[in-house]
Amino acid sequence: MSPSAATPAVAVVVLNYNGLEDTLQCLSSLVKVDYPRTSVLLVDNGSSVDPALEVGRLFPGVQVLHTGANLGYAGGNNRGIERVLADGAEFVLILNNDTVVAPGIIDALLDAFAANPSVGIIGPVINFMDERGTVMTDGVQFNPGPGVEFFRRIPVPVEPGSRRITAVDIVNGCCLMARAEVFRVAGLFDERMFIVHEESDLCLRAARAGFRCGVLGETLVWHKGSSAFDRSGRQLQRYFDTRNLFALLSRYAGRISSSRPRALSLAHWVRYAFYRYSIELDAEKRPAARAVVEGVWDAVSRRSGPYRPGLRLGALPIHSIFWLGHHVAVVRRHFKAHSR
């Protein structure tokens, strides 16, 4: 076996958008990774403060790539993937900046790839940053039902050192390692999605191209969780979740072995959107409820890319129907509670 085959080149792509404190913590854990052929590329997605000076001072081995604008999770990571593939990376590890990793993460994932040659994408078990012994996410099955369940958890047994993987439909995008061939054959992240569900689209598209996905039964990442939306606002998460879930179901529902038929799936998507709308109204989060409605309209209008503010006349009837349905449900709950 050649040295290159025994130790393939691995590039880690970390995306930063106005999250320098988290990014520095992430890089601090990455410099402790003991795999010899590791490079780290920090992609800055148009942050208001350029991280290059601080990163260069603390982590001189880390390269910084500037996109010049906020291209979303998809676009920002794509610019990084393009760069590292051009530089000869054989495996690419996509890593959220609000994570820390175990020193042996790359060795463990590469061992899992070696033991499972038909697998193209692998992630580890991911635990909460502030509850390090509690699982945040592991395996996911796409759109099995019942009801409005679109992402069913597949529990992954944690067996450190076993290198055993559990077959899944989707690997969480906060830590996802892929063979370079996956991106060359199946393509990069879909930039029309911008952010939310783009890793699901990549995994499902890779599966259709013949690459299996799996989760390694070892906790190797601790995730702070949703820092980008903490900074940018809850309503954006609601908007992109609603809009991009429609795109995901339109593309893959009924076409993946685990999935329900497309028409049934889209009907449940409407129920899901109404449920999210109602939850936000009950919590008195009117901007987030409005974002759900805008997501519905933009989904059926086939709008994509970043969120664009503005009046959406077509969303007004949707809002009226959801508002009426929500208040009817509130009245029913009130009468039911007082009739006992």
Secondary structure, 3 states (H helix, E strand, C coil): CCHHHHCCCEEEEEEECCCHHHHHHHHHHHCCCCCCCEEEEEEECCCCCCCHHHHHHHCCCCEEEECCCCCHHHHHHHHHHHHHHHCCCCEEEEEECCEEECCCHHHHHHHHHHHCCCEEEEEEEEEECCCCCCEEECEEEECCCCCCCCEEEECCCCCCCCCCEEEECECCCCEEEEEHHHHHHHCCCCCCCCCCCHHHHHHHHHHHCCCEEEEEEEEEEEECCCHHHHHHCHHHHHHHHHHHHHHHHHHHCCCCCCCCCHHHHHHHHHHHHHHHHHHHHHCCCHHHHHHHHHHHHHHHCCCCCCCCCCCCCCHHHHHHHHHHHHHHHHHHHHHHHHCC
